[in-house]
Amino acid sequence: MPPDRWHLDDVYRRIRLDWDGRLMTEEFDLVAELDMLAERLMLVDPSDADDMAALREQYAALLTYAESTDRPELVGSCAYSLDIVTRMPKGDGARESLSDLGTALVGLRDTALGTGLAPSRRIGQPGAVAESEFTPTKSAPLAGDDDLLSDFVARAGEYLDDADERLLTLEREPENRGALDAVFRAFHTIKGMAGFLALNAVEAVCHEAEGVLEVPRKEHVPMTREDISLIFGHIDTMRSLIGSETEEQSLDMTDAKSESEHVSTDHKTRATIRVSEDRLDLLLDTIGELVIAEASAGDTIRKASDRSDELDKRLSRLDKITRELQEMATSLRMVPVKATFNRLARLTRDVGTKSGKRVQCTLAGQDTELDKAVVDAIADPLMHLVRNAVDHGIESDPSVRERAGKPATATIRLHAKQIGSGIQIKLSDDGRGFDLQAIKAKAADMNIDLPEDPSEDDLLNVLFTPGFSTASRVTEVSGRGVGLDVVRRAVESLRGTIDIESEPGKGTSFTIQLPLTLAIIDGMIARVGDEQYVLPTLSIIRSVRPEPEDITNVLDIGETLRTNEGFIPIVRLGQVFGVENAEEDLTNGVAVIVSDGDRKAAVFVCQLLGQQQTVIKPLSDVISDAPGISGGAIMADGGVGLIVDIAGIVRLTLSEGVTQA
Amino acid sequence: MIDNDTTITAPQLHKFLTFNMADENYGIEVTNVREIIGLMRITRVPGMPDFMRGVINLRGRIIPVIDLRMRFKTGATLDTERTCIIIVQIHRGGNPIDVGLIVEEVADVIDLSSDSVDAVPEFGLSTDAAFLRGMGKHNDTIVILLDIDALLTSDELTAIQNVT
């Protein structure tokens, strides 16, 4: 039997079984109708126009029936199925559509019987269980227990993530037994936990998934693509079920969430304790305070006249322990990028399937760790880039790719690695790349200033211009650039940078540099007049003492510094920030060459006082919008240092221009 | 039985922290005051209005500090041994925010009953009147009572953001 037929048979069998056991339901007519539909689905020949017309009619009738009831969830499912039938392609695509129909049918049947997937019946509502007489009514003594529930949410989430990852493996290697068993185990474990908590709907979905997985496991046949899609669907259903369930059950959802999202470690190999994020933050704050208190106490003692070797020794020991403690505390917030990467791999698959493109996603460096807050915040921009890459970057026609000497299946590559005190995430595709001519034309349309003979970098940078993205022309012609300004802003708000490289016909890659953590910053302390500022080390390329012959004042428009890498505009920090007594003579100070990812600037300060790790604190709401300042840091002497927003200051100076004093 | 809702309620007592500034007495209700600290190093924040002296580190939290004299446009507060920072909690858009007020000298905590507080006289269209809550009479002196929440109005904040 061909695999799709096998699948439909399975759907049919399951519907049949449920049906036999549920003859007495009030939804009798509907269930009978679904039963007939399942039968027809098995026999239908997608290439036969008459067959398809009959199927369409049957679904249309179903929709009409659904509309006569006042159950919007039924109408939704029926309309969705009818939509699939109406759009069903001929040939290869039909199998996928039929499989989708089968999945939808199972869902419809559940909705009809009220066994769980329907939004009207969520577990945990007392009335919900009673509504369906056929589900054994379990007493739910534990369902109200918030702790158990939030633990369940967290663990089930981890299992589902794992299942997601293994399924992607299975898709590539359908014979992979280990992966198959792991997926099965994930569902089985969740089923057990859900049963314990009397979460019947979750249990039901797990049971279904197990049913699908059973056959390839027992009969040692490879998983079919359709089955894999079906299981992916089950995972999504479970995710939304678990989400809605806890909302219903747990009044303190925010708490449950923050705990569930907390430090994700491998529950199988290591014993872990879940701690709420708030408590962890408090610990980090307190340790930060300790570091400062220790530093200032040490300062005082070292300055004291009656200091002894003994005291010095003890002090340096205290110093060492404090530092270790700080490092440990910081590492507590570190999580691997793995979960996010797996989500992106899954997204690649979903978007690829939806747009009918063959795309695979390869991952590297998933174990690279960074601050949980950074991981969370970077997920959305990355998703946006992946979606863009698959939707617009990859050629729709595989033959075009083959003619260009590329494999028919496109590859999205995600690579993370640690570089110094930061992390680099590289997302590349082997698609068609940007059409630079189209960008140039569009930039001219929009009156965007470009040099006479713009370089490739100049043109690619135009993509980050706000509003450029919405330009339909670029979307159609070169395919990309949707909302890249938003992506850049998101990356910059994490004190990161984003770079873009593209080669027509070969592909595009985005390189994102991010700090490892948002709680601590590696900074260079710079003196400007009597004030001190912190320059993020991540943005610094190097620093130079300007020589008179390297400084040029171009037509009074701005000063530039000649360096090995060309002329770089000079930004006088003292002038931008209005500092009194700032050094005026450039040759008496230091030029710190910084980069905001694409543009370089020479930030002029009076003196560099040294490098320091500082604890970052949010500026008060009242002054959070100070231009050119990205935040505050508690300095070793207990005072507040202001962290310079490099990207902001470069933009502020270069785009708007600073009038020369 | 005493009906609390009638206007004949007993005058309410409020405690005010008073301080001197430019030879006048000012008062803020003690319920707004969180603590009083000595002058410490203040970091200037670029692009802020003059009256915003900068930020301080109060036990690990960064708190903005306002020079009250600059706020009332009566010159800058002099930094002397008696100069101190009153940490007050203001409410803006429903969120409590801690703000430091630099004052030249803290005087006393006094009790004022509501019947010894007069309305603020009309000063024309001066916006400064917005942070005045009333004129209190204590013994023989006049205490200008401040409405702390109005110190950083949204107007003022828009102004802050526009200063570049």
Interface residues (C-beta under 8 A of the other chain):
Chain A: D285 G288 E289 I292 E531 V576 F577 G578 V579 K617 P618 L619 S620 D621 V622 I623 D625 A626 P627 G628 I629 G632 I634 D637 G638 G639 V640 G641 L642 L652
Chain B: R41 T43 R44 V45 P46 G47 M48 M52 G54 V55 I56 N57 R59 G60 R61 I62 I63 P64 R92 N95 I97 D98 V99 L152 L157 I160 Q161 T164
